[in-house]
Amino acid sequence: MDNLAPREKLQQQGAVALSDDELLAIFLRTGVAGVNVLMLARQMLNQFGSLYRIMTASQQELAEIKGIGAAKLAQLHAIAELGKRFFAAQLAQENVMENPQVTRHYLQSVLAHQERELFMVLFLDNQHRVLRAQQMFAGSINSVEVHPREIVREALKCNAAALILAHNHPSGLAEPSQADREITCKVSQACLLLNIRVLDHLVIGHGEYVSFAERGWL
């Protein structure tokens, strides 16, 4: 068993050698009375199930954990925002079809923690690089009204050659509904008239996703 403290292990072996609880412990910095920082990190991982769920948890969820006060909340939220900006910067430089994981990670960082349904569109050039990532529509906890005409209008404004659609399911379950499939078809048909391709529609849940392209629905 590795007896090195997380910071010592980081210095000697590099960040890649750290387990999830060790990495989280470094950001938490200190524990609480009777609970050292590594134990606190393990308790959080046990409660939430993954680093991803911790980083996308709401302020109320995190505040329920003993020892997670305002300072630690601020640290965790700052780390989550840093990750989001990292993925956004990476996305701007990638061909999204050659590296779909970058696209998925970015969309998960933006959408997974939202408490109501949001519908986003990535507008792409003819080399499948992102021209703009835009939230187009906001809805309720279980639905969002999407207008294909407005998506087409925005695509024309930025001279997009292709699109990737995305929305979240606040329930956490990413399985698309029949309404999701129908609106995807309507947007695809509207775009096709102007020679704009819809390359994918990603439905984002909590730690899971569904890609229409991967399922052969586009």
C-alpha positions in Angstrom: 0.0 0.0 0.0 1.3 3.5 -0.8 2.1 5.4 2.4 3.0 8.7 0.7 0.8 11.7 1.4 -1.0 12.9 -1.7 1.3 16.0 -2.1 4.5 13.9 -1.7 3.2 11.4 -4.2 2.4 14.2 -6.6 5.9 15.6 -6.3 7.6 12.2 -6.7 5.4 10.4 -9.2 3.4 13.1 -11.0 -0.4 13.8 -11.0 -1.2 10.8 -13.2 -0.2 8.5 -10.3 -2.8 9.9 -8.0 -6.0 8.1 -7.3 -9.3 10.1 -7.4 -9.4 10.5 -3.6 -5.8 11.6 -3.4 -6.4 14.2 -6.2 -9.5 15.5 -4.5 -7.6 15.7 -1.1 -5.0 18.0 -2.6 -7.7 20.5 -3.6 -9.6 20.2 -0.3 -6.2 20.9 1.4 -7.5 20.2 5.0 -9.8 17.8 6.7 -12.1 18.5 9.7 -12.1 17.5 13.3 -11.6 13.8 13.6 -11.4 13.3 9.8 -8.2 13.8 7.9 -8.3 15.3 4.4 -7.9 11.9 2.6 -10.7 10.4 4.6 -12.9 13.4 3.8 -12.2 13.0 0.1 -13.1 9.3 0.3 -16.3 10.1 2.1 -17.3 12.5 -0.6 -16.5 10.0 -3.3 -18.5 7.3 -1.6 -21.5 9.7 -1.3 -21.4 11.1 -4.8 -20.0 8.1 -6.6 -17.4 9.9 -8.8 -15.2 13.0 -9.2 -17.5 14.0 -12.0 -20.6 14.0 -9.7 -18.8 16.0 -7.1 -17.7 18.6 -9.6 -21.2 19.0 -11.0 -23.0 18.9 -7.6 -25.1 21.8 -6.6 -24.0 24.1 -3.8 -26.8 22.7 -1.6 -25.6 19.1 -2.1 -22.0 19.9 -1.3 -23.0 22.0 1.7 -24.7 19.0 3.3 -21.4 17.3 3.7 -19.8 17.9 7.2 -16.7 20.0 6.8 -17.5 21.5 3.4 -17.8 25.1 4.3 -17.7 28.3 2.2 -14.0 28.1 1.5 -14.0 24.5 0.3 -17.2 25.2 -1.7 -15.4 28.1 -3.4 -12.4 25.9 -4.2 -14.5 23.1 -5.7 -16.6 25.5 -7.8 -13.4 27.2 -9.1 -12.0 23.8 -10.1 -15.2 23.0 -11.9 -15.1 26.3 -13.8 -11.4 25.8 -14.6 -12.3 22.4 -16.1 -15.1 23.9 -18.1 -12.9 26.6 -19.6 -10.2 24.1 -20.4 -12.6 22.0 -22.4 -14.0 25.1 -24.1 -10.5 26.2 -25.1 -9.6 22.7 -26.3 -12.9 22.5 -28.3 -12.0 25.7 -30.2 -8.9 24.1 -31.6 -10.2 20.6 -32.5 -12.0 19.0 -35.4 -14.9 17.8 -33.3 -15.5 14.7 -35.5 -11.9 13.6 -35.1 -12.0 14.0 -31.3 -15.6 13.5 -30.2 -14.5 13.0 -26.6 -13.5 16.7 -26.3 -17.0 17.7 -27.5 -18.7 15.4 -25.1 -16.6 16.5 -22.1 -17.3 20.1 -22.9 -21.0 19.6 -23.2 -21.1 17.5 -20.0 -19.2 20.3 -18.1 -21.8 22.8 -19.3 -25.0 20.8 -19.1 -24.8 18.0 -16.7 -25.4 20.0 -13.5 -28.3 22.2 -14.8 -31.6 21.9 -13.0 -33.7 22.5 -16.1 -33.5 21.4 -19.7 -31.2 23.6 -21.9 -30.8 23.1 -25.6 -27.4 24.0 -27.1 -26.0 24.1 -30.6 -22.4 23.9 -31.7 -22.1 25.7 -35.1 -19.2 24.3 -37.1 -17.3 25.4 -40.2 -16.6 23.2 -43.2 -13.6 21.6 -41.4 -15.8 20.8 -38.4 -14.2 23.4 -36.1 -16.4 25.2 -33.7 -17.5 28.7 -34.8 -19.7 29.2 -31.8 -21.2 27.2 -29.0 -24.6 28.7 -28.1 -27.4 28.0 -25.7 -30.5 28.4 -27.9 -33.5 27.4 -25.7 -34.3 26.9 -22.0 -37.2 24.9 -20.6 -38.5 23.3 -17.5 -37.2 20.3 -15.5 -38.5 17.8 -18.1 -39.0 19.6 -21.4 -37.7 22.3 -23.6 -39.4 23.9 -26.7 -37.1 24.0 -29.7 -37.6 26.1 -32.8 -35.8 24.8 -35.9 -36.2 28.0 -37.8 -34.2 29.9 -35.1 -31.4 27.4 -35.3 -31.2 27.7 -39.0 -31.2 31.5 -38.7 -28.2 31.4 -36.4 -26.4 28.9 -38.6 -26.8 31.3 -41.5 -25.5 34.3 -39.4 -22.2 32.5 -38.7 -22.0 30.8 -42.1 -22.0 27.3 -40.4 -21.6 24.2 -42.6 -22.7 21.8 -39.9 -24.2 21.5 -36.4 -24.0 19.4 -33.3 -27.2 19.6 -31.1 -27.1 18.9 -27.4 -29.5 19.1 -24.5 -29.6 17.7 -20.9 -32.0 15.6 -18.9 -32.1 16.9 -15.3 -33.4 13.6 -14.2 -29.9 12.2 -14.9 -31.0 9.6 -17.3 -29.7 10.3 -20.8 -32.0 8.0 -22.8 -33.7 10.1 -25.5 -37.4 10.5 -25.6 -39.6 10.2 -28.7 -39.9 14.0 -28.7 -36.1 14.2 -28.7 -36.0 12.1 -31.8 -38.8 14.0 -33.5 -37.2 17.4 -33.0 -33.8 16.1 -34.2 -35.5 15.0 -37.4 -37.2 18.4 -37.8 -34.0 20.4 -37.3 -32.1 18.0 -39.7 -34.7 18.5 -42.4 -34.8 22.3 -42.0 -31.0 22.4 -42.2 -30.8 20.1 -45.2 -32.7 22.6 -47.3 -29.7 24.9 -46.9 -27.1 22.3 -47.2 -26.2 22.4 -43.5 -25.6 19.0 -41.9 -26.6 17.9 -38.4 -23.7 15.7 -37.4 -25.0 14.6 -34.0 -27.4 15.2 -31.2 -26.0 14.5 -27.7 -28.3 13.9 -24.7 -26.5 14.6 -21.5 -27.4 12.9 -18.2 -25.5 12.6 -14.9 -22.2 10.8 -15.8 -23.8 9.3 -19.0 -24.7 10.4 -22.5 -26.4 9.2 -25.6 -25.1 10.1 -29.1 -27.6 9.9 -32.0 -24.8 9.4 -34.4 -23.4 6.5 -32.4 -26.8 4.9 -32.5 -27.1 5.4 -36.2 -30.1 7.7 -35.9 -28.6 10.4 -38.1 
